[in-house]
Every structure is written in structure tokens, then in C-alpha cells.
Amino acid sequence: MRLDRKLCPDCQRTRNLKFFSSSRKDVLCNDCKHKKLRLSVFNAPKTVNKRKDDQWTHLVKERAGFKCEYCGQAGTLNSHHIFSRSNHSVRWDIDNGVCLCVGHHVFNSHFSAHKTPADFIEFIKDKRGEEWYDNLRVKAKSIAK
């Protein structure tokens, strides 16, 4: 490895650039290389999806007034997808979310979105209406764009 003073093709400044072979003519300086790496990590699909998920979660809770939509408790809250988050047609659709306390989301054996899904769907239909649920189901069955 040798150290040469070369023009960085990205920032156009003369920098000490490390070359491992003479065939690599377009090596970036360390500043530009690290900047590109940070941007690629920030804009990576997983990072973008995580930011969208976090925003969706907050908006679902905000719409519910930061209270469980089943019991009205304001304790530890979860945002639950009515149709699975793996369904990209409605993954970040606010209508596909319901704010539930942790008990009614997962743990309660009498009513829970995960333990008693049939009761949960009936609750959603009663709360938001049959027509609303049918429209959401149609959206969920459509192909994500």
C-alpha cells in the first residue's frame, strides 16, 4: 500500500489517498467515503422502514388520544395492525391500526388482539363499522405499489 496525493473525484480536493494497487484510479478520500457510508446506512430500506413504523405507531396512538381503544387505559400502549404488517398494501395505513393497552394487545385471555382474534375483529367492526372494515379489507387485498 502506498500513500499518494490525488484529486478526490467526489469533493475535488487534493488529498492523501491510499491505493492498494495502481489500477484503482477513482478512490475517494476518507471523508467522502465515510459520508457515503453514513448516507447509505441512513437510507437503507431497513432504516427507512423503521422510521415509517415508528411514525405509524405514534400516529395511531395520537389518533386514539393516547388511550386504549378497548378499555380507555392510558398506561403502556401498543399500536396493533388489524391486517398484518407483512401486508405492504396497508402496513403504514393509519386506518389499519388500533391503539391497545399491552393487556388487550397480547396478554388478556378474555379479550386480546392476539389471543382472541375473532373477538377482536368483532370489536373493530362494532367500533368502526362493517363498511369501514370491508373497505380496509379490500385495500389490504390490493397489490402494494
N, C-alpha and C positions, 0 to 999 in steps of 0.2 A: 504494500500500500504506500502511495506517495501523496504528498500534500501539494497541490498546485493552486496558484491564484488564477481563477477563471471567472468569467461572467456568468452569474446565475441566470438561467433562461426565464425564471419566473419574476424576480424582483429587479433584474437588470443591474445589480450591484456586483462589483468585483469582490469576491470572497475567497477565502481558503476553502477549496472543495477537495474532499477525499475521493480519490479514484482507486478502484481496485484493479482496473485494467485500462489500457489505453483506448479500448473500444467504446467505453461509456463517455460520450461527449456531452450529454444533456442532464447531468446530475444536478439536483437542486442543492442550494445551500441548506444548512441545518435549520435556519429559521423558517424557510419556505416549506421544507419537508415536514417539520412539526406542525406548522399551520395547516397544511393539507390533511395531515393525520387527524388533528383535532376536529376539523370540519367534517371529515368522513365519518368519524365516530358520532359526532353530534347529529348528523343527517342519516345515520344508518337506520334501516327500517325498524329494527327493534326499539331504538331510541325514540323515533317518531311515534310509533305505536304506543309506547309507554306514556308519552306526553299526551296523546289523544285519549288514552284510557284514563289518565289522571283528571283531565279536563271533563270528560264524560261523567266520571264519578262525582266530581264536585257539582256539576250542573244538575244531576239527578237529585242529589241531596238538597241543593238550593231550591229546586222546584218544589220539593216536599216540605220546605220550611225547616229543614234540619231536624225532622221528626220521623219516626217510624210511621209508614202509611197504614200499618195494620193496627198498632196499639197506641200510637201517639208519643211513645217514649223518646226522649231526646238524648239518650245515652250513647253507647258505642253503635255507630250506624254503618251499614254496608249498602252499596248500590248493587242491586241484583239485575242481571239480564233476564228478561222474560223469555226471549229466544236466545239461545247460546251465543256467547261472544265469538265462537268459531264461525258463526254465520256473518260474513262480512257485509251482507246487504243491510243489516241493521245493527252492526256491532257498536257504532257510535251514534246511533239514533236515540235521542233523549226519550222518545216515546217507548223505546224498548227497555227502559229502566224503571225500577221501583226502589224506593228507599226503605230499607227494613232494619230494625234493630238486629243485633247479632243473634239473638234467640229465635226470632221469626225468620231469619235468613237461613240458619243452619241447625240450631240446637234443639228447638222445641219439638217434642214428639206429637203434640196435638195440632199445631199449625207451623209449618216451616216450608219455605220455598223449595228446599232440597229433600226433606223427609216426607212431606205430603204434597207432592206436586199437583195432584188433581184438585185438592182443596185450594191450593194457591191460584191455579188457573180460574177456578170459580170465583175466588175473591177478586181477582183482577177484572173479570168480566162484570161482576156486580159493581165494582168501584168505577170503572171507566166506560163500561157499556159493551154490549155484544158487537155492535157495528164497529166501534173503535178497535176491538180485538181482532175482528175479521180483516180490517184494513191493515193492521200491523202484520197479521199472518200472511197476507198477500205480499206485502213488502219483503217479508222475511224469505219468502219462496222465490222472489225475483233474483236475477243474477246481479251480483255486485259489479259496479263499474269502476 
